[in-house]
Amino acid sequence: MTIEGQIKDFISRNLLFNDKGFPYSEQDSFLDKGIVDSLGIMELVAFVEENFNLSVENSEITPANFDSVARLTEFVQRKKMEVPD
């Protein structure tokens, strides 16, 4: 499954409690659309760290990185390039 797919699946199942898929576009703002609240962001951070084996710094928890599927996908891709396999 792609990074984007994993993120959408996690949000659908764990934050929206929906097993029918992610019903929003990849660019929809989590906060503006009410998809994720502040506690949900913390769950997303934990998911990213565990699922993608990355460390997320507090300074990286910003709307630029965590406010849509597209932004979060790009953030994970950037972080993965920083970490050697």
Buried (B, 14 or more C-beta within 10 A) or exposed (E): EEBBEBBBBBBBEEBBEEEEEBEBEBEBBBBEEEBBEEEBBEBBBEBBEEEBEBEBEEEBBEEEBBBBBBBBBBBBEEBEEEEEE
